[in-house]
């Protein structure tokens, strides 16, 4: 077997059997070409450099170059004569022929150890670039761009051909090409390389591999033409659309376009162009029209005013593609809307002066905006922050703190009567949600402690568990120091209850001269008690029985806590008379 035999075998490939060879290489189907000598070509080649009739290496290399050039030149002649309407399909068909031929040739000669320095795939790639890709590039670029714009217009195009052609353009300048099987075709990829002392060498050790960078000259040229084509296309499309559409229509139209463009990027547009395509699209569609969409009669302001949640959701889904100024547009518009609505509520005196009307309206408005930010803006952290700052901005008056405290007082005295636990829990969360927004939390703390003290002293709270749950919520938001006085109140009550039980365990059983005496010991500074109760009640007017009860208690309490000094809050005395 000599080189002439191989020439005949390869000549047969270029003339008639390329499809059968592809089927053999991809699927292992020998039967379709069993009548020819092609299956044996790579075995024949293995003997070309061995034995007494071995061919000189220079002869083999020259033969390879001539054969590859001849094969690809034949493909080029066919393509150069094709009209534009047939060029893309023809280009893709002949590209598959070239890849099949390259794979077959490399397979046939890979047994020749003396040819290891001759990169057959690289040789085929270079000839393809010189004889086909470069001569046809202008026509190919133009036709590909036309087809992409047709796809953008919703016309029927063969996306698979676009994908394969762009992959071919991408592979022409791969620095270290290798061919791999993929589905029903061949794909040219970058070889894995590793560092050595003398430079690069092929390796199969993936842990010691890196991918070399290709120049991608032709792909870069096409990207430039596609970006220019896209700029013209999208500018014309946007300018004609925004003139005749309402803001919601334009937003929906643009969003659909962007989603379709994402699909194009995912299917056939090379990754190298994705960022540039996004920049052109988002600059033209979003950034250049922010003010127009803002000020349109049906624009962003109107969407907030009329509670157009679906439309606001579309705006967010479009604007989030270009972080920065577009989101700022949503943020600023929402902030202005919240502050305006909040001020309107405050200025409505009929509502604002009644805590039972004012606070529920605040809760309703806050819950509505919370739901809007969750549904429309996917709980974007920047927009959540803007929302909270807007509420805090208009809830900066003492009126909000005092009315919230008054509303809590109503809930704990009678508002929670007859309500289920889940209803109470929801109401507490609503109160806490408003509390987070008020600016003057010190005023609320003072007012709340004063009313809590009164409820506890007079036994007017209808739900002690709910009282403690709200304090836990306030603690989680503001810390232990903020609720220290509130928690001390309940600690005093618990401690006092224990002390009364011990007092009743004495010989008098807690009954002093037929008076059942109960006492609550309150820490100074924790409770807010009316000054009149402390200082304007004349001690001399106390009955002898009350004075005796107090003496008994003081003696008992000093035995328990010798370091404490008791000061009687005489105005807080309550009496119950029982007749027998």
C-alpha positions in Angstrom: 0.0 0.0 0.0 1.4 3.4 -1.0 0.4 7.0 -1.2 -1.3 6.6 -4.5 -3.8 4.2 -2.9 -4.6 6.8 -0.3 -5.0 9.5 -3.0 -7.6 7.4 -4.7 -9.5 6.8 -1.4 -9.5 10.6 -0.6 -10.5 11.4 -4.2 -13.5 9.2 -3.8 -14.5 11.1 -0.7 -14.5 14.5 -2.4 -16.4 13.2 -5.4 -19.3 11.2 -4.0 -19.1 9.7 -0.5 -18.9 12.6 2.0 -22.4 11.9 3.5 -21.7 8.2 3.8 -18.4 8.9 5.5 -20.2 11.3 8.0 -22.7 8.6 8.8 -19.8 6.1 9.4 -17.8 8.5 11.6 -20.8 9.7 13.6 -22.9 6.5 13.9 -20.5 3.7 13.2 -22.6 2.6 10.2 -20.1 0.6 8.0 -22.6 -1.0 5.7 -23.3 2.0 3.5 -19.7 2.2 2.4 -18.6 -1.4 2.7 -18.2 -1.8 -1.0 -15.4 0.8 -1.1 -11.9 0.8 0.3 -12.6 4.0 2.3 -13.0 2.1 5.6 -9.4 0.9 5.2 -7.9 4.3 4.3 -6.7 5.1 7.8 -5.3 1.6 8.2 -3.5 2.0 4.9 -2.1 5.3 6.1 -0.7 3.6 9.1 1.6 1.5 6.8 2.7 4.4 4.7 5.6 5.3 6.9 6.5 1.7 7.9 8.4 -1.1 6.1 10.6 -1.1 3.1 8.2 1.0 1.0 7.8 3.8 3.5 7.2 7.2 2.0 9.5 10.1 3.0 7.8 12.5 5.5 8.2 15.5 3.1 6.2 13.6 0.5 3.4 12.8 2.9 3.1 16.4 4.2 3.1 17.8 0.7 0.4 15.3 -0.3 -1.7 16.3 2.7 -1.5 20.0 1.9 -2.3 19.5 -1.8 -5.2 17.2 -1.0 -6.7 19.5 1.7 -6.3 22.6 -0.6 -7.8 20.8 -3.5 -10.8 19.6 -1.5 -11.6 23.0 0.1 -11.0 24.8 -3.2 -13.7 22.7 -4.8 -16.1 23.6 -2.1 -15.2 27.3 -2.5 -16.0 27.3 -6.2 -19.5 26.0 -5.5 -20.2 28.6 -2.9 -18.9 31.6 -4.8 -21.3 31.0 -7.6 -24.4 30.7 -5.3 -27.0 33.5 -5.3 -27.7 35.2 -1.9 -31.0 33.3 -1.3 -29.1 30.0 -1.4 -25.8 31.1 0.1 -26.5 30.5 3.9 -27.9 27.0 3.3 -25.1 26.2 0.9 -22.4 27.6 3.2 -23.6 25.4 6.1 -23.8 22.3 3.9 -20.3 22.7 2.6 -19.0 23.5 6.1 -20.3 20.2 7.3 -18.5 18.6 4.3 -15.3 20.3 5.2 -15.6 19.3 8.9 -16.2 15.7 7.9 -13.3 15.7 5.6 -11.0 17.2 8.3 -12.1 14.7 10.8 -11.6 11.8 8.4 -8.2 13.0 7.3 -7.0 13.5 10.8 -8.3 10.0 11.8 -6.6 8.5 8.7 -3.1 9.9 9.5 -3.1 9.9 13.3 -1.2 6.6 13.3 1.8 8.2 11.6 4.0 9.0 14.6 6.4 11.0 12.4 3.5 13.4 11.5 2.8 14.3 15.2 4.1 17.8 14.6 1.7 18.3 11.6 -1.6 19.6 12.9 -4.0 18.4 10.2 -7.1 20.0 11.8 -5.3 23.3 12.0 -4.2 22.9 8.4 -7.8 22.3 7.3 -9.0 25.2 9.4 -6.5 27.6 7.8 -7.4 26.6 4.2 -11.1 26.9 5.0 -10.5 30.4 6.3 -8.4 31.5 3.3 -10.4 29.9 0.5 -14.0 30.1 1.9 -14.6 32.2 5.0 -12.6 35.3 4.1 -13.8 35.6 0.4 -17.4 35.2 1.5 -17.4 37.0 4.8 -19.1 40.2 3.7 -21.9 38.4 2.0 -22.3 36.0 4.9 -22.3 38.8 7.5 -24.9 40.8 5.6 -27.2 37.7 5.1 -26.9 36.6 8.7 -27.8 40.1 10.0 -30.8 40.2 7.7 -32.0 36.8 8.9 -31.5 37.9 12.6 -33.6 41.0 12.0 -36.2 38.9 10.2 -36.3 36.7 13.4 -36.7 39.8 15.5 -39.6 40.8 13.3 -41.3 37.5 13.9 -40.7 36.1 10.4 -39.9 32.4 9.9 -36.1 31.7 9.8 -34.0 28.6 10.1 -32.4 29.3 13.5 -30.4 26.1 13.4 -28.6 27.3 10.3 -27.9 30.6 12.0 -26.6 28.8 15.0 -24.3 26.6 13.0 -23.0 29.4 10.7 -22.2 31.6 13.7 -20.5 28.7 15.4 -18.4 28.2 12.2 -17.5 31.9 12.1 -16.5 31.6 15.8 -14.3 28.5 15.1 -12.4 29.8 12.1 -9.8 31.6 14.4 -9.5 29.1 17.2 -5.9 29.0 18.1 -5.6 25.3 18.8 -8.5 23.5 17.1 -9.8 20.0 17.7 -12.9 18.3 16.2 -15.4 16.6 18.4 -18.6 14.7 17.7 -21.8 16.5 18.9 -25.3 15.1 18.1 -25.3 14.6 14.3 -22.4 16.8 13.4 -18.8 17.8 14.2 -17.9 20.7 16.3 -14.5 22.5 16.3 -13.3 23.5 19.8 -10.2 24.7 21.5 -7.8 22.0 22.6 -6.8 21.8 26.2 -3.2 22.8 26.8 -0.8 22.7 29.7 2.2 24.7 30.7 5.6 23.0 30.2 9.1 24.3 30.6 9.5 24.8 26.8 6.0 26.1 26.1 2.7 24.5 25.3 2.1 20.8 24.9 -1.0 18.7 24.5 -2.2 16.9 27.6 -5.1 14.7 28.7 -4.7 15.7 32.3 -7.6 18.0 32.8 -6.4 19.0 36.2 -3.3 20.6 34.6 -5.1 22.2 31.7 -6.1 25.7 30.6 -7.8 27.0 27.5 -5.7 29.3 25.3 -7.2 32.5 24.0 -8.2 32.7 20.3 -8.1 35.9 18.3 -11.6 35.4 16.9 -10.9 38.0 14.2 -13.8 37.0 11.9 -16.2 36.8 14.8 -15.2 40.2 16.0 -15.7 41.6 12.5 -19.2 40.1 12.4 -20.1 41.4 15.8 -19.2 44.9 14.7 -21.6 44.6 11.7 -24.3 43.0 13.8 -24.2 45.8 16.5 -24.4 48.5 13.8 -27.3 46.6 12.2 -29.0 46.3 15.6 -28.6 50.0 16.4 -30.4 50.9 13.2 -33.1 48.3 13.7 -33.9 48.9 17.4 -33.8 52.7 17.0 -36.4 52.6 14.2 -38.5 50.1 16.0 -38.6 52.1 19.3 -39.1 55.5 17.8 -42.1 54.3 15.7 -43.6 52.3 18.6 -43.5 54.9 21.4 -45.3 57.5 19.3 -48.4 55.4 18.9 -48.5 53.3 22.1 -49.5 54.0 25.7 -46.8 53.6 28.4 -48.1 50.1 29.4 -48.3 49.0 25.8 -44.8 50.1 25.1 -43.5 48.5 28.3 -45.1 45.2 27.4 -44.0 45.4 23.8 -40.4 46.1 24.9 -40.4 43.4 27.5 -41.6 40.8 25.0 -38.8 41.9 22.6 -36.2 41.6 25.4 -37.4 38.1 26.3 -37.2 37.0 22.7 -33.7 38.5 22.5 -32.8 36.4 25.5 -34.0 33.4 23.6 -31.9 34.3 20.6 -28.8 34.7 22.9 -29.5 31.4 24.4 -29.9 29.6 21.1 -27.7 31.0 18.4 -26.1 34.3 19.3 -22.4 33.7 20.4 -21.7 34.6 24.0 -19.1 37.1 22.9 -21.9 39.4 21.6 -24.4 39.1 24.5 -23.2 42.0 26.6 -23.0 44.4 23.6 -26.5 43.4 22.4 -27.8 44.1 25.9 -26.1 47.5 26.0 -27.6 48.6 22.7 -31.1 47.2 23.5 -31.3 48.6 27.0 -29.8 51.9 26.2 -32.2 52.5 23.3 -35.4 50.9 24.8 -35.0 51.8 28.5 -32.6 54.6 29.3 -33.4 56.8 26.3 -37.1 56.7 27.2 -37.1 56.9 31.0 -38.4 60.5 31.2 -41.0 59.9 28.4 -42.5 56.9 30.2 -42.4 58.8 33.5 -44.4 61.7 32.2 -46.9 60.0 29.9 -50.5 60.2 30.9 -50.5 56.5 31.4 -46.9 56.5 32.7 -45.2 55.4 35.8 -46.9 58.0 38.1 -50.3 57.0 36.8 -49.6 53.4 37.5 -49.0 54.1 41.2 -52.0 56.4 41.5 -54.3 53.9 39.8 -52.8 50.8 41.4 -51.8 49.1 38.2 -49.9 46.2 39.7 -49.6 44.1 36.5 -48.2 47.2 34.6 -45.8 48.1 37.4 -44.6 44.5 37.4 -43.9 44.8 33.7 -42.0 48.0 34.3 -39.8 46.4 37.0 -39.1 43.3 34.8 -38.0 45.6 32.0 -36.1 48.2 34.2 -34.2 45.6 36.3 -32.3 44.6 33.1 -30.4 47.9 33.3 -29.6 48.5 37.0 -29.0 52.1 38.1 -31.0 55.0 36.7 -34.1 52.9 35.7 -34.5 51.5 39.2 -34.0 55.0 40.6 -36.9 56.2 38.5 -39.2 53.6 40.1 -37.7 54.4 43.5 -38.2 58.1 43.3 -41.7 57.8 41.8 -42.8 55.4 44.5 -41.3 57.6 47.3 -43.2 60.7 46.0 -46.4 58.7 45.8 -46.1 57.3 49.4 -45.2 60.7 50.9 -48.1 62.4 49.1 -50.7 59.8 50.2 -49.3 59.8 53.8 -49.6 63.6 54.0 -53.2 63.5 52.7 -54.1 61.1 55.4 -52.5 63.3 58.1 -54.3 66.4 56.9 -57.7 64.6 57.0 -58.6 65.8 60.5 -61.7 63.7 60.8 -59.5 60.6 60.5 -56.2 61.8 62.0 -57.7 62.9 65.4 -59.3 59.5 66.0 -56.7 56.7 66.6 -59.3 54.0 65.9 -59.6 55.4 62.4 -56.2 56.9 61.8 -54.0 53.9 62.7 -56.1 51.3 60.8 -55.9 53.6 57.7 -52.1 53.7 58.1 -52.0 49.9 58.5 -54.1 49.5 55.4 -51.9 51.8 53.3 -48.7 50.3 54.6 -49.9 46.7 53.9 -51.0 47.8 50.4 -47.5 49.2 49.5 -45.8 46.2 51.1 -47.9 43.9 48.8 -47.1 46.1 45.8 -43.4 45.9 46.4 -43.6 42.2 46.9 -45.7 41.4 43.9 -44.5 44.0 41.4 -40.9 44.5 42.5 -40.0 41.0 43.7 -39.0 42.4 47.1 -36.0 44.2 45.6 -33.9 45.3 48.5 -33.2 48.8 47.2 -36.9 49.4 46.6 -37.8 48.0 50.0 -35.3 50.4 51.5 -36.9 53.3 49.5 -40.3 52.3 50.6 -39.4 52.2 54.3 -37.6 55.6 54.1 -40.7 57.1 52.4 -42.9 56.0 55.3 -40.5 57.2 57.9 -40.2 60.5 56.1 -43.9 61.4 56.4 -44.4 59.7 59.8 -41.9 62.0 61.5 -44.4 63.9 63.7 -45.2 63.1 67.3 -48.8 62.7 66.3 -48.1 59.3 64.8 -46.3 58.0 67.9 -49.1 59.1 70.2 -51.9 57.8 68.1 -50.2 54.4 67.7 -49.8 54.2 71.5 -53.5 55.2 71.9 -54.5 52.5 69.4 -52.5 49.9 71.3 -54.2 51.0 74.5 -57.6 50.4 72.9 -56.6 47.0 71.6 -55.4 45.7 75.0 -58.3 47.1 76.9 -61.1 45.9 74.6 -60.0 45.5 71.0 -58.8 41.9 71.5 -61.9 40.7 73.4 -63.4 37.7 71.6 -60.7 37.5 68.9 -58.9 34.3 68.0 -55.2 33.9 68.5 -54.3 34.2 64.8 -56.4 37.4 64.5 -54.5 38.9 67.5 -51.2 37.9 66.1 -52.0 39.5 62.7 -53.0 42.7 64.5 -49.8 42.8 66.5 -47.8 42.4 63.3 -49.6 45.3 61.8 -48.9 47.4 64.8 -45.3 46.5 64.7 -45.1 47.2 61.0 -46.3 50.8 61.7 -44.0 51.1 64.7 -41.0 50.4 62.5 -41.9 53.5 60.4 -42.5 56.1 63.0 -39.5 58.5 63.5 -40.0 59.4 67.1 -39.8 56.1 68.9 -38.9 57.7 72.2 -42.3 59.5 72.3 -44.0 56.2 71.6 -42.0 54.5 74.3 -43.0 57.1 76.9 -46.7 57.1 75.9 -46.8 53.3 75.7 -45.2 52.7 79.1 -47.6 55.3 80.7 -50.7 53.5 79.3 -49.2 50.0 80.1 -48.6 51.1 83.7 -52.2 52.3 84.0 -53.6 49.0 82.5 -51.5 46.9 84.8 -52.3 48.9 88.0 -56.0 48.9 87.2 -56.2 45.3 85.8 -57.7 46.6 82.6 -55.7 44.5 80.1 -57.8 41.9 78.4 -54.9 39.8 77.1 -51.6 39.6 79.0 -50.1 37.2 76.5 -50.7 39.6 73.7 -49.1 42.4 75.8 -45.9 40.4 76.2 -45.9 39.3 72.5 -45.9 42.9 71.4 -43.1 43.8 73.7 -41.1 40.9 72.2 -41.6 42.3 68.8 -40.5 45.8 69.9 -37.4 44.2 71.5 -36.5 42.4 68.3 -36.7 45.7 66.4 -35.1 48.1 68.9 -33.2 46.0 71.4 -33.4 45.1 75.1 -32.8 48.6 76.3 -35.8 50.0 74.5 -38.2 47.6 76.3 -36.4 47.5 79.6 -39.1 49.5 81.5 -41.9 47.5 79.8 -40.4 44.1 80.8 -39.7 45.5 84.4 -43.4 46.1 84.8 -44.3 42.5 84.2 -41.4 41.4 86.4 -42.7 43.5 89.2 -46.2 42.1 88.8 -44.8 38.5 88.9 -42.6 39.3 91.9 -45.4 41.0 93.7 -47.7 38.1 93.2 -45.1 35.8 94.7 -44.7 38.2 97.7 -48.4 38.3 98.3 -48.5 34.5 98.3 -45.8 34.5 101.0 -47.6 37.2 103.0 -50.7 35.0 103.0 -48.7 32.1 104.3 -48.1 33.9 107.6 -50.2 33.2 110.7 -52.7 36.0 109.8 -53.2 34.4 106.4 -52.9 37.9 104.8 -55.9 39.2 106.8 -55.1 42.2 109.0 -58.0 43.1 111.4 -60.5 41.6 109.0 -59.0 43.4 106.0 -57.6 41.2 103.2 -54.6 43.1 102.1 -52.8 42.8 98.7 -49.8 44.9 97.7 -47.9 45.4 94.5 -44.3 46.5 94.8 -43.3 48.7 91.8 -39.7 49.7 91.0 -39.0 53.4 90.8 -38.3 54.5 87.2 -40.0 51.5 85.5 -43.6 52.7 85.9 -45.2 55.9 84.7 -47.7 56.9 87.5 -49.8 60.0 87.7 -48.0 62.5 90.0 -51.2 63.3 91.8 -51.3 59.7 93.1 -47.9 60.0 94.6 -47.7 63.5 96.2 -51.1 65.0 96.6 -52.8 62.3 98.7 -52.8 63.4 102.4 -51.3 60.5 104.5 -53.2 61.7 107.6 -56.5 60.9 105.9 -55.7 57.3 105.7 -57.8 55.0 107.9 -56.2 53.3 110.9 -56.9 50.0 109.3 -55.0 50.9 106.2 -52.1 52.2 108.2 -52.0 49.0 110.2 -52.0 46.9 107.0 -49.1 48.9 105.6 -47.1 48.4 108.7 -47.7 44.7 108.6 -46.6 44.6 105.0 -43.5 46.7 105.6 -42.3 44.5 108.4 -42.9 41.4 106.2 -41.2 42.9 103.1 -38.1 44.0 105.0 -37.5 40.4 106.1 -37.5 39.4 102.4 -35.6 42.4 100.9 -33.8 44.4 103.6 -32.1 46.7 101.2 -35.2 48.2 99.6 -37.1 51.2 100.8 -40.9 51.3 100.3 -42.7 54.5 99.2 -46.4 54.2 99.3 -48.4 55.4 96.3 -51.4 56.2 98.3 -53.5 57.5 95.4 -53.3 54.1 93.7 -55.2 52.4 96.6 -58.3 50.4 95.6 -60.9 49.0 98.0 -63.5 46.3 97.8 -66.3 46.0 100.4 -67.9 42.7 101.2 -71.1 42.5 103.3 -72.1 39.5 105.2 
